[in-house]
């Protein structure tokens, strides 16, 4: 009999300023804290580079900084480099060129592009929550949550500076509060922080533009105004996960692109105020910011998602990432 698979994930605990590396044995869902790495400040968000070989973390307290995290031969995380950042960054992610990172600042209403030769910045129309690259970096998108629009920055090449890009503001529907973005190929999924709507768009390479395809109302029963946070999708874009903080839920949706609809598949109670999600195949980790805990769910053989564990962690867990590459064709529902 083969040994059960062992997965690892890292939780960014901003309140304690540490990264916690956890081990998950898939056979019995045993959870064990393997390492706590001191980051000397409120750490979150996290992001992989394009090759998923290096993990980056941002510090959201002064002095703002970008940390480069590498793994030793024993699997332990270690600090490899530190670079000053100009602002409190709520989002970091690869820029499409494989040699830089895109950043978004909610607090300071700007985006930044971190490259070896320097850091470019651009003011946004309001708090920016995410910034992603499409078309290999020819088109950059930044969500402007309070303004309710998506800032589209088109360039003639992936390396076109921010100041030389053609800007277009796209409002996807009348009541919009775009927050996080998940991408599957040319498909783009955007959740709305204060509205139960997911906007589905497609990147058009020929015109180097984002084309809205449809907006789907979620219909979740929420006592008061919705408070959505994270959104994740499978590699083929057939499934979506969303976290809703007010009710403490993680929702799984099946994506029907030809039919232009999202279909509810599961709604799971998770750790309180789930700010961040991570998905690896049949496993889901949800971090509860105010609970100082995370919950782990798995899809069993009968197709039902069930909670397999809940653990205390550091204070204010605001981001989580698996430390293994995602499967090429994960099964989600």
BELWOLIN-V103682 format. One record per residue. N is the residue number from 1. PSI is psi in whole degrees, -180 to 180 (none if undefined). NEAR is the number of other ideal C-beta (glycine too) atoms within 12 Angstrom. D_FIRST is the distance of its C-alpha to the first C-alpha in Angstrom with 2 decimals. Layout:
# BELWOLIN-V103682
n	psi	near	d_first
N	PSI	NEAR	D_FIRST
N	PSI	NEAR	D_FIRST
This chain:
# BELWOLIN-V103682
n	psi	near	d_first
1	131	4	0.00
2	152	7	3.79
3	148	9	6.57
4	149	14	9.04
5	143	21	12.04
6	122	25	15.07
7	155	37	18.43
8	146	34	21.84
9	157	42	25.23
10	134	47	28.74
11	127	55	31.39
12	110	48	35.07
13	92	41	36.95
14	-35	36	40.56
15	-32	27	42.16
16	-7	26	40.78
17	37	27	40.77
18	155	32	37.18
19	128	47	33.97
20	127	42	30.94
21	118	36	27.50
22	146	41	24.78
23	136	28	21.01
24	117	39	18.95
25	119	22	15.31
26	-23	26	14.40
27	-46	15	11.84
28	8	16	14.73
29	27	29	17.64
30	133	19	18.54
31	136	30	21.52
32	132	19	23.00
33	120	24	26.15
34	-27	26	25.57
35	148	25	29.06
36	117	22	32.53
37	119	32	34.76
38	126	20	38.48
39	-1	38	40.26
40	39	19	43.73
41	169	28	44.49
42	103	34	43.42
43	128	45	40.42
44	140	43	39.57
45	-178	46	39.04
46	158	46	36.17
47	143	37	35.65
48	153	28	33.63
49	175	29	35.61
50	-31	23	35.47
51	0	11	32.76
52	38	18	30.59
53	-21	18	30.75
54	136	28	33.20
55	135	41	33.55
56	150	45	37.08
57	144	48	38.48
58	144	47	42.03
59	126	36	44.04
60	7	36	46.18
61	152	22	48.60
62	140	16	51.35
63	129	19	51.12
64	139	31	49.01
65	158	32	46.51
66	124	40	43.61
67	136	41	40.78
68	123	27	38.52
69	130	33	35.11
70	164	21	32.78
71	137	25	29.46
72	177	14	29.24
73	-21	7	26.64
74	3	10	25.14
75	-8	19	24.89
76	145	20	27.96
77	146	36	30.71
78	153	22	34.17
79	129	26	37.61
80	-32	20	38.66
81	157	18	41.93
82	136	21	44.22
83	137	28	46.86
84	139	19	49.59
85	152	34	49.61
86	-8	26	52.86
87	170	35	51.70
88	109	32	49.25
89	124	48	46.54
90	-10	45	44.58
91	138	42	42.55
92	149	46	41.39
93	162	41	39.71
94	150	34	39.71
95	-1	40	43.04
96	-17	32	42.00
97	-6	26	43.40
98	8	21	40.45
99	21	20	42.83
100	174	34	43.83
101	142	42	43.06
102	141	47	44.82
103	150	49	45.70
104	135	47	47.33
105	116	36	49.39
106	-46	33	49.96
107	-37	24	52.23
108	10	25	54.37
109	66	27	54.36
110	166	35	53.44
111	159	47	50.84
112	151	40	50.23
113	111	42	48.85
114	117	38	47.54
115	168	25	47.78
116	-36	15	48.29
117	-4	12	52.01
118	-177	15	52.59
119	121	28	52.04
120	148	29	53.76
121	153	27	54.53
122	131	31	55.90
123	143	24	57.17
124	172	40	55.84
125	-4	24	57.80
126	-171	28	55.93
127	129	33	52.67
128	131	44	49.98
129	-23	46	46.41
130	156	42	44.46
131	122	48	45.15
132	160	42	43.13
133	137	41	43.77
134	159	39	43.87
135	37	33	44.74
136	13	22	43.49
137	-1	36	45.84
138	-30	30	48.94
139	128	43	48.87
140	139	49	48.15
141	136	49	47.83
142	128	51	48.60
143	133	50	48.46
144	93	39	51.59
145	-51	38	50.66
146	-39	22	54.07
147	-28	24	56.00
148	19	30	53.76
149	168	33	53.45
150	124	46	51.20
151	120	40	52.82
152	124	38	52.20
153	106	41	53.10
154	137	30	53.41
155	159	29	53.92
156	-19	16	54.78
157	163	17	51.92
158	-28	29	48.81
159	4	25	50.79
160	125	27	53.84
161	156	22	54.86
162	-42	33	54.81
163	-17	15	58.61
164	7	17	59.00
165	152	29	56.72
166	121	20	58.13
167	137	26	57.45
168	133	21	57.05
169	125	23	56.37
170	118	30	54.50
171	116	24	54.70
172	-26	35	52.17
173	169	25	53.76
174	-47	12	56.55
175	96	19	54.53
176	144	31	51.95
177	63	34	50.23
178	134	50	47.65
179	-85	42	45.10
180	164	44	41.75
181	138	42	40.70
182	138	36	37.48
183	142	34	37.54
184	99	30	35.65
185	-126	19	37.39
186	-2	25	41.03
187	138	31	40.38
188	128	42	41.33
189	128	47	40.65
190	125	47	42.88
191	160	46	42.75
192	122	41	45.97
193	-44	37	46.05
194	14	25	48.74
195	137	31	48.51
196	63	34	45.90
197	138	33	45.85
198	128	46	43.50
199	129	44	45.37
200	123	38	43.79
201	168	36	45.39
202	136	28	44.94
203	130	35	45.84
204	105	21	48.34
205	-38	17	48.23
206	-44	12	51.61
207	-5	17	53.51
208	53	29	51.24
209	161	25	51.39
210	126	40	49.35
211	118	25	50.02
212	135	29	49.48
213	-53	28	47.84
214	159	25	47.59
215	131	27	47.34
216	127	33	45.34
217	139	19	46.17
218	-37	30	43.19
219	20	19	44.84
220	140	32	42.83
221	112	15	44.67
222	131	21	45.69
223	98	12	48.26
224	-164	13	50.53
225	138	17	50.15
226	157	31	46.70
227	70	32	45.11
228	153	41	42.37
229	-85	42	40.64
230	157	48	37.62
231	134	45	36.55
232	151	38	33.42
233	158	36	32.53
234	164	34	29.71
235	-32	23	30.24
236	1	22	31.74
237	16	31	33.92
238	-14	27	32.75
239	146	37	31.86
240	143	46	33.65
241	137	47	32.97
242	147	48	36.03
243	139	49	36.67
244	119	43	39.80
245	-34	37	40.97
246	-41	23	43.64
247	-9	28	41.41
248	52	31	38.23
249	151	38	36.21
250	127	45	33.81
251	134	44	34.56
252	131	39	32.52
253	137	37	34.70
254	135	25	34.13
255	122	35	36.46
256	91	20	38.57
257	-45	27	40.53
258	-38	10	42.51
259	-4	13	43.49
260	57	18	44.20
261	157	21	42.49
262	131	36	39.73
263	126	22	38.05
264	135	26	36.62
265	-33	26	32.95
266	149	30	32.10
267	119	24	33.92
268	128	33	32.01
269	131	23	33.69
270	-176	44	32.67
271	144	37	34.04
272	137	27	37.85
273	63	31	39.59
274	103	44	36.61
275	-32	43	37.96
276	147	45	34.92
277	153	46	31.75
278	138	40	28.72
279	135	41	26.26
280	104	34	22.97
281	-115	26	21.45
282	15	30	20.70
283	140	41	21.78
284	132	47	25.38
285	130	49	27.05
286	127	49	30.70
287	125	51	33.00
288	108	39	35.86
289	-47	35	38.81
290	-13	20	40.90
291	-15	28	38.06
292	47	26	36.76
293	164	33	33.29
294	155	47	30.57
295	151	40	28.47
296	127	43	25.01
297	153	37	24.29
298	150	33	21.39
299	116	29	21.58
300	176	16	19.57
301	-25	10	18.49
302	5	8	22.04
303	-1	15	23.59
304	135	17	25.10
305	128	32	25.14
306	148	21	24.78
307	133	25	25.41
308	-8	30	22.41
309	157	29	24.44
310	127	26	27.89
311	145	30	28.89
312	147	22	32.20
313	-163	40	32.77
314	171	37	35.90
315	142	25	39.12
316	63	31	39.71
317	115	48	36.36
318	-7	43	37.73
319	151	48	35.06
320	140	51	31.30
321	139	43	29.25
322	147	35	25.60
323	17	35	25.19
324	148	27	23.01
325	143	19	24.53
326	149	27	24.32
327	152	19	22.39
328	-28	10	24.83
329	72	14	24.75
330	145	27	23.49
331	125	25	23.45
332	-25	35	25.63
333	none	24	26.81
